[in-house]
Amino acid sequence: MVSPRSLVHALYLHWDTLESLVVLGRDFPSFDQAQLIEVIARRAPGKSLEECEAVMRQMVSSDLLQVMARGVSLQINPLVLEFVRGLTREHELGLSAVLKARVDGIKHATSRLIEGLQAGNSDQLKQAAAQLAELFRQISQQLEQDRHAILELAERAKSKDANLPIGRRYSEVLAAFDNYVAPMAEMMDSGPSGTFYRHLEDAERALDHAVETLALQGALYTQRLSMRQVAFQAKELRRLGREVLKHCSDTLLPLREEIRQHNTLSTAISQLLGRVRKRGLNSTLGAAELPLWKRDMPRRVTVGGEVLAIMGEALSFEPAIVAFPEDREDPDAVPMELVDESAVLRLLRQDAPVNDLLHWLHEHFPELADSTVLRLYHMLIERDEWEVTAADTPQIQNLSTVRVTHHPHALKFAATSVENRPMK
């Protein structure tokens, strides 16, 4: 096994060749010697065939290129391939299932963090925080790589030959939208069906609570700082997820809509018009197939039957005549009922004490109007000669025309009452 330092040095020496091989590796998973020598000669035009073969052998001996099992073809070292793709933004589109598994891992790590916080286990707390930080880093890296992969995929689709059928030209776009963008949008839905934001919010709340708890317990500053940095990673990941999803959707949706608009019917019409333009109408369509007549179907806007019925009713509308009462000559002249208040007061003094004043008035003076009875009721309970007590429970009293709900007032003579004071 070659040491990492030798591998990095060989990568530095043969960077130009490897960069070309990584791009070419999209179409060829492995290379034969003729392909490798051609790439090396193209990157170094001044070298001879023997020198190009020597460079290929150096790349194999330094483990930049590896011999595939059960064959003589060569492939790029997977570690080198991933490293070069990361630096040159030549990533392949990842799998939504891998992203979903990492998001589910956030839920498990969050539960471990909460358990460690409740149990006061600092080791479990530290391990859970480190696991969350690693998951956040992996998801952020995958989202960033997938964004560049989507852009590269759209650029390749646009740069293909325009004469190709549009379904073949944009086949990768359709596959990427159905297999990646649509599941990603479903996973990042802010509703109850989405898991991305919900798990991130739970992890963020748990990390913030852990930071507050560690501060109250007087934990080390380095431990609190590392926990706070993991919480910042969660907040940044939520922002990055929204940005990447919007960017990918804005990139692929126009191409997908173009495919939908260019359907089978429009393709057939385009082909027919092209044949007519090249050969002429008579050569393209036979005389028996040409339309010799047509029927016009004019379109006009008419008023429906319901609207006509409403308009007819409006034409024959006659306002109803309402008879209003005649105006009085003097509206303020309300007839007053004459009452001998002195006689009422004498009778009340004879019957005192009284448990229900309103009932007593209605019983002894049924001929009086309800307004008069209520006026006497309020005047009598305000006199100083009575000791008035209101009941706790309300009762209903039926008068001549109205029903009164009230707390009955009981009257009895006061200790310092003034006898025979005239009623005002």
C-alpha positions as CSV (number, residue, x, y, z in Angstrom):
1,M,0.0,0.0,0.0
2,V,1.4,3.4,-1.0
3,S,1.8,6.0,1.7
4,P,-0.5,8.9,1.7
5,R,2.4,11.4,1.3
6,S,3.6,9.6,-1.9
7,L,0.0,9.5,-3.3
8,V,-0.4,13.2,-2.7
9,H,2.9,14.0,-4.3
10,A,2.0,11.8,-7.4
11,L,-1.3,13.6,-7.6
12,Y,0.6,16.9,-7.7
13,L,2.8,15.7,-10.5
14,H,0.1,14.2,-12.7
15,W,-2.8,16.6,-11.8
16,D,-3.5,17.7,-15.4
17,T,-3.8,14.1,-16.7
18,L,-6.0,13.0,-13.7
19,E,-8.3,16.0,-14.2
20,S,-8.9,15.0,-17.8
21,L,-9.4,11.3,-16.8
22,V,-12.0,12.3,-14.2
23,V,-14.1,14.1,-16.8
24,L,-13.7,11.3,-19.2
25,G,-14.7,8.8,-16.5
26,R,-18.3,9.9,-16.8
27,D,-18.6,7.9,-20.0
28,F,-15.9,5.2,-19.3
29,P,-15.7,3.5,-15.9
30,S,-12.3,2.0,-16.9
31,F,-9.6,2.8,-19.4
32,D,-7.3,0.7,-21.6
33,Q,-3.7,1.6,-22.2
34,A,-4.4,3.2,-25.6
35,Q,-6.9,5.6,-24.1
36,L,-4.5,6.6,-21.2
37,I,-1.6,7.2,-23.6
38,E,-3.8,9.4,-25.8
39,V,-4.9,11.5,-22.8
40,I,-1.3,11.8,-21.5
41,A,-0.1,12.9,-25.0
42,R,-2.9,15.4,-25.3
43,R,-2.0,17.0,-22.0
44,A,1.8,16.9,-22.8
45,P,2.1,17.4,-26.5
46,G,6.0,17.4,-26.5
47,K,6.4,13.9,-25.0
48,S,7.1,10.9,-27.1
49,L,5.3,7.6,-27.0
50,E,7.9,6.0,-24.7
51,E,7.7,9.0,-22.3
52,C,3.9,8.7,-22.3
53,E,4.1,5.0,-21.4
54,A,6.6,5.9,-18.6
55,V,4.1,8.4,-17.2
56,M,1.4,5.8,-17.3
57,R,3.6,3.3,-15.4
58,Q,4.4,5.9,-12.8
59,M,0.7,6.6,-12.2
60,V,0.1,2.9,-11.8
61,S,3.0,2.4,-9.4
62,S,2.0,5.4,-7.3
63,D,-1.6,4.0,-7.0
64,L,-3.2,6.8,-8.8
65,L,-4.4,4.2,-11.3
66,Q,-5.4,0.7,-10.2
67,V,-5.7,-2.5,-12.2
68,M,-9.3,-3.8,-12.2
69,A,-9.9,-7.3,-10.9
70,R,-10.1,-10.1,-13.6
71,G,-8.9,-7.8,-16.3
72,V,-6.1,-5.6,-17.6
73,S,-8.1,-2.3,-17.7
74,L,-7.2,0.5,-15.3
75,Q,-9.4,2.6,-13.1
76,I,-8.8,5.7,-11.0
77,N,-8.2,5.1,-7.4
78,P,-11.7,5.7,-5.7
79,L,-10.2,8.0,-3.0
80,V,-8.3,10.0,-5.7
81,L,-11.5,10.1,-7.8
82,E,-13.6,11.5,-5.0
83,F,-10.9,14.0,-4.0
84,V,-10.5,15.4,-7.6
85,R,-14.3,15.5,-8.1
86,G,-14.7,17.5,-4.9
87,L,-12.1,20.1,-6.0
88,T,-13.2,20.4,-9.6
89,R,-17.0,20.3,-9.0
90,E,-17.4,17.2,-11.2
91,H,-19.6,15.3,-8.8
92,E,-22.2,12.8,-9.9
93,L,-25.7,13.3,-8.5
94,G,-26.1,11.5,-5.2
95,L,-29.0,9.3,-4.0
96,S,-31.9,10.8,-2.2
97,A,-32.1,7.5,-0.2
98,V,-28.6,8.3,1.3
99,L,-29.7,11.8,2.2
100,K,-32.9,10.4,3.8
101,A,-30.8,7.8,5.8
102,R,-28.6,10.6,7.2
103,V,-31.6,12.7,8.1
104,D,-33.0,9.7,10.0
105,G,-29.6,9.4,11.7
106,I,-30.1,12.9,13.0
107,K,-33.3,11.7,14.8
108,H,-31.4,8.9,16.5
109,A,-28.5,11.1,17.5
110,T,-30.9,13.7,18.9
111,S,-32.6,11.1,21.1
112,R,-29.1,9.9,22.4
113,L,-28.3,13.6,23.2
114,I,-31.5,14.0,25.2
115,E,-30.9,10.8,27.1
116,G,-27.4,11.8,28.0
117,L,-28.5,15.2,29.1
118,Q,-31.3,13.8,31.3
119,A,-29.0,11.1,32.8
120,G,-26.1,13.6,33.3
121,N,-23.8,11.3,31.2
122,S,-21.2,13.7,29.8
123,D,-19.5,11.0,27.6
124,Q,-22.8,10.1,25.9
125,L,-23.6,13.8,25.5
126,K,-20.2,14.4,23.9
127,Q,-20.6,11.4,21.6
128,A,-24.1,12.4,20.5
129,A,-22.9,15.9,19.7
130,A,-20.0,14.6,17.7
131,Q,-22.3,12.3,15.8
132,L,-24.7,15.2,15.0
133,A,-21.8,17.4,13.8
134,E,-20.5,14.6,11.5
135,L,-24.1,14.1,10.1
136,F,-24.5,17.8,9.5
137,R,-21.1,17.9,7.7
138,Q,-22.0,15.0,5.5
139,I,-25.4,16.3,4.6
140,S,-24.1,19.8,3.9
141,Q,-21.3,18.3,1.7
142,Q,-23.8,16.1,-0.2
143,L,-26.2,19.0,-0.7
144,E,-23.4,21.2,-2.1
145,Q,-22.2,18.4,-4.4
146,D,-25.7,17.7,-5.6
147,R,-26.3,21.3,-6.4
148,H,-23.2,21.4,-8.7
149,A,-24.2,18.0,-10.2
150,I,-27.6,19.4,-11.1
151,L,-26.1,22.4,-12.8
152,E,-23.6,20.2,-14.7
153,L,-26.5,17.9,-15.7
154,A,-28.6,20.8,-17.0
155,E,-25.6,22.3,-18.9
156,R,-24.9,18.9,-20.6
157,A,-28.5,18.6,-21.6
158,K,-28.6,22.1,-23.1
159,S,-25.3,21.5,-25.0
160,K,-26.5,18.4,-26.7
161,D,-27.4,18.4,-30.4
162,A,-30.6,20.3,-30.9
163,N,-31.6,17.8,-33.7
164,L,-31.9,15.0,-31.1
165,P,-35.4,14.0,-30.0
166,I,-36.2,16.1,-26.9
167,G,-37.0,13.0,-24.8
168,R,-33.6,11.6,-25.5
169,R,-31.9,15.0,-25.1
170,Y,-33.5,15.6,-21.7
171,S,-33.6,12.0,-20.4
172,E,-31.1,12.7,-17.6
173,V,-33.1,15.7,-16.6
174,L,-36.3,13.7,-16.2
175,A,-34.5,11.0,-14.3
176,A,-32.8,13.5,-12.0
177,F,-36.1,15.3,-11.3
178,D,-38.1,12.1,-10.6
179,N,-35.3,10.3,-8.6
180,Y,-33.8,13.2,-6.7
181,V,-35.6,16.5,-6.8
182,A,-39.1,15.2,-6.2
183,P,-38.1,12.9,-3.2
184,M,-36.0,15.7,-1.8
185,A,-38.9,18.2,-2.0
186,E,-41.1,15.7,-0.3
187,M,-38.5,15.2,2.5
188,M,-38.0,18.9,2.9
189,D,-41.6,19.8,3.1
190,S,-42.3,22.1,6.0
191,G,-45.6,20.2,6.7
192,P,-46.1,17.2,8.9
193,S,-45.0,14.8,6.1
194,G,-41.6,16.3,5.9
195,T,-38.7,14.9,8.0
196,F,-35.8,17.2,7.1
197,Y,-36.8,20.4,8.9
198,R,-38.6,18.6,11.7
199,H,-35.6,16.5,12.7
200,L,-33.3,19.5,12.4
201,E,-35.6,21.6,14.5
202,D,-35.7,18.9,17.2
203,A,-31.9,18.6,17.1
204,E,-31.5,22.4,17.3
205,R,-33.8,22.7,20.3
206,A,-32.0,19.8,22.0
207,L,-28.6,21.4,21.4
208,D,-29.7,24.8,22.6
209,H,-31.2,23.2,25.8
210,A,-27.9,21.3,26.3
211,V,-25.9,24.6,26.0
212,E,-28.2,26.2,28.7
213,T,-28.0,23.2,30.9
214,L,-24.2,23.0,30.7
215,A,-24.0,26.7,31.5
216,L,-26.1,26.3,34.6
217,Q,-24.1,23.3,35.7
218,G,-20.8,25.2,35.3
219,A,-19.4,22.9,32.6
220,L,-16.1,23.6,30.9
221,Y,-16.1,26.5,28.4
222,T,-14.7,24.3,25.6
223,Q,-17.5,21.8,26.0
224,R,-20.2,24.5,25.9
225,L,-18.4,26.1,22.9
226,S,-18.4,22.8,20.9
227,M,-22.1,22.3,21.7
228,R,-22.9,25.8,20.6
229,Q,-21.0,25.3,17.3
230,V,-22.9,22.1,16.6
231,A,-26.2,24.1,17.1
232,F,-24.9,26.7,14.6
233,Q,-24.3,23.9,12.1
234,A,-27.9,22.8,12.5
235,K,-29.2,26.4,11.8
236,E,-26.9,26.7,8.8
237,L,-28.0,23.3,7.4
238,R,-31.6,24.4,7.4
239,R,-30.8,27.5,5.4
240,L,-28.6,25.4,3.0
241,G,-31.4,22.9,2.5
242,R,-33.9,25.5,1.4
243,E,-31.4,27.2,-0.9
244,V,-30.3,24.0,-2.6
245,L,-33.9,22.8,-3.1
246,K,-34.9,26.1,-4.6
247,H,-31.8,26.2,-6.9
248,C,-32.3,22.6,-8.2
249,S,-36.0,23.2,-8.8
250,D,-35.4,26.5,-10.6
251,T,-32.8,24.7,-12.8
252,L,-34.7,21.6,-13.8
253,L,-38.3,22.8,-13.8
254,P,-38.0,24.9,-17.0
255,L,-36.4,21.9,-18.8
256,R,-39.1,19.6,-17.6
257,E,-41.8,22.0,-18.7
258,E,-40.2,22.2,-22.1
259,I,-40.4,18.4,-22.4
260,R,-44.1,18.5,-21.5
261,Q,-44.9,21.1,-24.0
262,H,-43.0,19.3,-26.8
263,N,-45.4,16.3,-26.7
264,T,-46.2,13.8,-29.4
265,L,-48.8,16.0,-31.1
266,S,-46.5,18.9,-31.5
267,T,-43.7,16.6,-32.8
268,A,-46.1,15.2,-35.4
269,I,-47.2,18.6,-36.5
270,S,-43.7,19.8,-36.8
271,Q,-42.8,16.8,-39.0
272,L,-45.8,17.4,-41.2
273,L,-45.1,21.1,-41.6
274,G,-41.5,20.3,-42.4
275,R,-42.6,17.9,-45.2
276,V,-45.0,20.5,-46.6
277,R,-42.2,23.1,-46.6
278,K,-39.8,20.8,-48.4
279,R,-42.1,18.9,-50.8
280,G,-45.2,21.1,-51.1
281,L,-48.8,20.5,-50.0
282,N,-49.8,18.5,-53.0
283,S,-46.9,16.1,-52.7
284,T,-47.3,15.7,-49.0
285,L,-51.0,15.2,-48.9
286,G,-53.0,13.5,-51.6
287,A,-55.9,15.2,-53.3
288,A,-58.3,12.9,-51.5
289,E,-56.9,13.8,-48.1
290,L,-57.1,17.6,-48.5
291,P,-59.9,19.3,-46.7
292,L,-62.3,20.7,-49.3
293,W,-64.9,22.1,-47.0
294,K,-65.4,23.1,-43.4
295,R,-68.1,24.1,-41.1
296,D,-67.8,27.3,-39.1
297,M,-68.9,27.1,-35.5
298,P,-69.1,30.7,-34.4
299,R,-68.8,31.4,-30.7
300,R,-70.9,34.0,-29.0
301,V,-71.6,35.0,-25.5
302,T,-75.3,34.8,-24.6
303,V,-77.3,35.7,-21.4
304,G,-78.6,32.7,-19.5
305,G,-82.2,32.1,-18.7
306,E,-81.8,32.9,-15.0
307,V,-80.4,36.3,-15.8
308,L,-83.2,37.0,-18.2
309,A,-85.8,36.1,-15.6
310,I,-84.1,38.4,-13.1
311,M,-84.1,41.2,-15.6
312,G,-87.8,40.6,-16.4
313,E,-88.7,40.8,-12.7
314,A,-86.7,44.0,-12.4
315,L,-88.6,45.6,-15.3
316,S,-92.0,44.8,-13.7
317,F,-91.0,45.7,-10.2
318,E,-93.4,47.8,-8.2
319,P,-92.5,48.9,-4.7
320,A,-94.8,47.9,-1.9
321,I,-96.8,50.6,-0.3
322,V,-96.2,50.8,3.4
323,A,-98.6,52.8,5.6
324,F,-96.7,54.9,8.1
325,P,-98.4,56.1,11.3
326,E,-99.4,59.7,11.2
327,D,-97.3,62.2,13.1
328,R,-98.6,63.5,16.4
329,E,-99.0,67.1,16.9
330,D,-97.0,67.1,20.1
331,P,-94.7,64.0,20.4
332,D,-93.7,64.9,23.9
333,A,-97.2,65.0,25.2
334,V,-97.4,61.4,26.6
335,P,-100.6,60.8,28.7
336,M,-99.9,60.4,32.4
337,E,-101.9,58.2,34.7
338,L,-103.1,59.9,37.9
339,V,-102.4,58.0,41.1
340,D,-103.2,59.0,44.7
341,E,-99.7,58.4,46.1
342,S,-100.7,59.4,49.6
343,A,-103.3,56.6,49.7
344,V,-100.7,54.1,48.3
345,L,-98.3,55.1,51.0
346,R,-100.9,54.8,53.8
347,L,-101.9,51.4,52.6
348,L,-98.3,50.3,52.5
349,R,-97.7,51.5,56.1
350,Q,-100.7,49.5,57.2
351,D,-99.4,46.3,55.5
352,A,-95.7,46.8,56.5
353,P,-93.5,44.8,56.6
354,V,-93.8,43.7,53.0
355,N,-91.6,40.8,51.6
356,D,-92.0,41.7,47.9
357,L,-92.8,45.3,47.0
358,L,-93.4,44.7,43.3
359,H,-95.7,41.8,43.9
360,W,-97.6,43.9,46.5
361,L,-98.1,46.8,44.1
362,H,-99.4,44.5,41.3
363,E,-101.7,42.7,43.7
364,H,-103.3,45.8,45.3
365,F,-103.3,48.0,42.2
366,P,-103.9,45.7,39.2
367,E,-105.7,48.5,37.3
368,L,-102.6,50.6,37.0
369,A,-100.3,50.4,33.9
370,D,-97.0,48.6,34.1
371,S,-95.0,51.8,33.7
372,T,-96.9,53.4,36.6
373,V,-96.3,50.4,38.8
374,L,-92.6,50.4,38.1
375,R,-92.4,54.1,38.8
376,L,-94.1,53.7,42.2
377,Y,-91.8,50.8,42.9
378,H,-88.6,52.8,42.4
379,M,-90.0,55.8,44.3
380,L,-91.1,53.8,47.4
381,I,-87.7,51.9,47.9
382,E,-85.9,55.2,47.9
383,R,-87.8,56.7,50.9
384,D,-85.8,57.1,54.1
385,E,-88.5,55.7,56.3
386,W,-88.0,52.2,55.0
387,E,-85.3,49.7,55.7
388,V,-84.9,48.0,52.3
389,T,-83.5,44.5,51.9
390,A,-82.8,42.8,48.4
391,A,-83.2,39.1,48.0
392,D,-80.2,37.0,46.9
393,T,-82.2,34.9,44.4
394,P,-83.8,36.6,41.4
395,Q,-87.5,36.0,40.7
396,I,-89.9,36.6,37.8
397,Q,-93.0,38.8,38.3
398,N,-95.7,38.9,35.6
399,L,-97.3,42.3,35.3
400,S,-100.1,43.2,32.9
401,T,-98.1,43.3,29.7
402,V,-94.5,42.7,30.7
403,R,-92.5,40.1,32.6
404,V,-89.9,41.5,35.1
405,T,-86.9,39.5,36.4
406,H,-85.7,41.1,39.6
407,H,-84.3,40.6,43.1
408,P,-87.4,41.2,45.3
409,H,-87.1,44.1,47.8
410,A,-88.5,43.6,51.3
411,L,-89.7,46.8,53.2
412,K,-90.0,47.4,56.9
413,F,-90.0,50.5,59.1
414,A,-86.6,51.9,59.8
415,A,-85.6,52.7,63.4
416,T,-85.2,56.4,62.8
417,S,-88.0,56.9,60.3
418,V,-89.8,60.2,59.9
419,E,-93.6,59.7,60.1
420,N,-95.9,61.0,57.5
421,R,-93.3,62.6,55.4
422,P,-95.2,63.5,52.1
423,M,-94.1,61.7,49.0
424,K,-92.4,63.8,46.4
